[in-house]
Amino acid sequence: MCDVYAIKFSELVKIVERLRKECPWDRQQTNQSIKNNLIEEAYELYEALEEDNDQKIIEELGDCLLQVVFHCVIKNENGNFSLIDVIDNLIEKLIKRHPHVFGKKQLNTAQEVLSQWDSIKQKDKKSILEGIPKRMPSLFRAYKVQKRLSKVGLEFDDAINAETKIYEELSEFKKAKTTEQKKEELGDVLFSIVNFARFFDIDPEEALHISIDKIIKRFEYIEKKLNGNFGGVSKELLNKLWDESKNLT
């Protein structure tokens, strides 16, 4: 089986290397020009996993793997590093962060493993907040920041205090005069809502995703009822159809 992995992986790398030489589009790409592709492919994989569609998962995992190989091939061409360097780094990291598997340390629960993983990661960082990507979706980023802050005691005592903070920030938003001030205060409101959600182990990104899907389904119901023709439709009819759509979600 290992030989099959090696052969197939080598074939993939050779194909990408050939594309870089013979395909005009692939040849002109840089790490910067294709960086957003990785995000798009990751979202498509996420969606396939949510649907639990194996065929889609196979396809989207392949697309994500292509992005990894593509980036490595470009870097190797420029003399920066190779795919082997990436794999070696990953192997070293996995072994280092699993001393209970590759060493003599004894851990019996998943929580113990997670605590050890965080502890080992932190030894390589200057700040407890280091390593949280700035380009991560904002709600998810806020959630990650708050979780790390909570580990050193920087959090509210309970959900009631977290909820009170939301109203405090809303009050600040209402007092804001300029657009820039309102933008900043609204950010504080959203950050407080994320913190409130955390007390109930709710991923705010996932919660918002569910709400958006719900709204889309309701609109599609209305759109179908009106045959896509919204011209001249009264507010009363739209509200009536909207109320009907709520029974479907």
N, C-alpha and C positions, 0 to 999 in steps of 0.2 A: 504493500500500500504506500509506503514511504517513497518508493521509486516512482509510483504514479503521480504523487504530489509534486515531486521534483521535476518530472518530465513536463507535466501540464503547466506548472508555474514558469518553468524556463521557456516553454512555448509562448506563453502570454507575454513575457518580457521581450522576447525576440520580435513578436508581432508589433508591439508598441514601438520598439526601436526602429523597425522597418517603416512604420507609419511616419515616424519623425523624419525619415530620409526621403520617402517617396510620395507622401501626401502633402500637397501645398498647404492645406488648412492646419494639419497637425504640426507641420514643420515650423509654422510661424507663431505657434503658441508659446507662452511663457508661464511660469508659475503664477504670476500676477493675473494674466488674462483668463486663466481657468480656475482660479481660486473659488469663485462663486458657484462653479459647477458642482463642487464637492458638497456645498450646503444644499443645493437643489436635489442632488442624488440622495443625500441623507434624509431629507424630508420625504422623498418618494419611497425610500426604504421604510421609514417610520409608518407611512400610510399603509404599505403592503403588510407590515407586521400587525397593524391594528386590524386589518381585514383578515388576517391569518390565511392569506392566499399564498400557498407554497410556490406556485409558478411565478407569481410576481416577486416574491421574496428572493427566489433564485436570480431573477433578472436584475433586481435592484441591488442585491449584494454584489453581483458581478459589476454593475456600474460603479459602485463605490470602490471596489477593488481596482478597477481600471484607473480611477482618479489617483489612488495611492501610487500605482505603478507609473502612471504618466508623470506625476510630480518627481518621482525618484529618477526616472530616465532623464528628464530635463536637467535636474541637479547634477546627475552623473556626467552629462555632456559638458557641463560648465566646470567640472572638476571640484564640485563642492562636497558631495557624498554620494554613495550608491545605495541601492536597495538592500544590499548586505549590511551596510551600516545601520539602516533602520531596523532590520530584523535582529541584529546583534544587540542593539540598544533595548529593544522590546524584551528579548530573552533575559538579558541582565536584570531589567526592571522587575519582571515577573518572579524571577528566582529570589531577588533581594527582598521583595515585598511578601513573599510566602515562606518565611523561615520555618513555619510549622509543617510545611510539605517537603522542602528541600534541605531543612536543617533539623535540629533536635528539639526545637521549641514545641510545647504542647498547647494547643488551642482546641476547645471543644464545641464552641458555638459560633454561629455566623456573626453575632454581635462582637465577639472577641476578635474575630478575624478582621472585621470592619474597623474596629478601634485601632488594631495594630497597623492596618493599612494606612490609616490617617496619620498615625504617629510617625511611621517611616517616611511618608511623603513630606511631612512637615519638617523633618530633619534636613531636607534638601532645599528648603525655602527660607527666605529672609523674613517673610511676613505670612501670617495665617491666611491672608486674603490673596496671596500670590497664586497665580495659576488659573484664576477665574477669567475666562476670555471676555474681552470688552465687546466683542461682536456677538456674544451669546444673546438670544432673545431676552429683552429687558426684564420681563416677569420672572423668567427662569434664573437670570443673573441675580436679581434681587433676592430670590429664594435661597440661592447658593450662598450669597453674602451673609444673609441673616442666619443661616444654619451654622456657618463658621463662627460668627460673632457669638452665637448662643453657647458655643463650646467653651468660651472663656467668661461666661456669665453676663454678657451684654445682651440682655433680652428682658421683656416684661415678665412679671411674676405669673400672670395668667392671661387667659383670653379676654377677660373683662377689661383689663388695663389696655390690652392691644386694641380692643374695640373703641375704647374711649379716645385713644390716640387718633383714630380715623376721624372722629368728629372735631377734634382739635385742629387737625390739618385742613379739614373742610372749612372751618371757620377762618383759618389763615388764607385759604384760597379766595373766599368771599371778600376779604379785606384788601386783597391785592389790587393794585391800580393798573399797572401796565401789562401788556401781553407777556413780556418776559417774566415778570413777577408771577403772573398766573401760571405760566408754564412750569416754573420752579415749584410753586406750591402744589400744583396738580401732580407733579412727580412725587412729592412727599405724601400726597393722599394715596397714590397707587402703591408706594412703598409700604405704607401702613396697612393697606388692604392685604398685601402679600404676607406681611407679618402676621396678621390676624388669621389668614388661611393656614399658615404653618402650624398654628396651635391645634388644628384639627387634622393635621397630616394631609392636607389638600394641596395638590400641585396647582398653583394658580394658572399656569400655562395650559394645563389639561382642562381645568374648569372653564376657562374662557373658550377653549377649543370646542367644548361640548355646547356651550351657549351659542357660539357662531353657527355650528351645524344645525342647531335647533331653529335659529332664525332663518337660515337658508331654506330648510324644509318647509317652514311656514310660508315663506315668500313664494316658493315653488308651487305650493297649493293654490295660493291666490292667483299666481300667474297662469296656472292651468285653468282655473275657473273662468278667467277673463280672456282665455285664448291669447294671452300675451298682449292684449290691447288695453292699455291704461288710459287712453285718451277719453276725456269727458267723464271718467268714473268719479262718482261723488266720494267725499270723505266718509260719509256714513256707510256706504257700501264697502269701502276698504276696511273700515273698522269692524264691520259685521263679518267679513271674510276672515279678517285677522283673528277674531274671537273663535270662529269655526276652526281655524287652523290649529289653535291651541289644543284642541281635543285630539289632534293627531300626534302630538309630541309630548 
